[in-house]
C-alpha cells in the first residue's frame, strides 16, 4: 500500500477557508508533482479535499502571536496534512 500526501495551507484555521498554498507528494509513483507546477490549487478549501476522499491526519497548532508581533510575516501557519492510501 502506497501513500499520497497533500499539504494545504489555508487562509485561516477553518477547514472551509480558501487554499493559499499547497504541496503534493505521490508515493505511488503514478504522478510526479513538483513545486510550482500549477497556478490553481488542487482544491479550493480543505473541506473540498475531505469530500474528495483525502484523510486529514495533521493540522498545525494554533499559537497566538507574541504581543507586538501581530503583523509580522513568517511561515504559513494554517497548515493541514492529508493522505490517500
Secondary structure, 3 states (H helix, E strand, C coil): CCCEEEEEEECCCCCCCEEEEEEEEECCCCCCCCCCCCCCCCCCEHHHHHHCCCEEEEECCCCCCCCCCCCCCCCCCCEEEEEEC
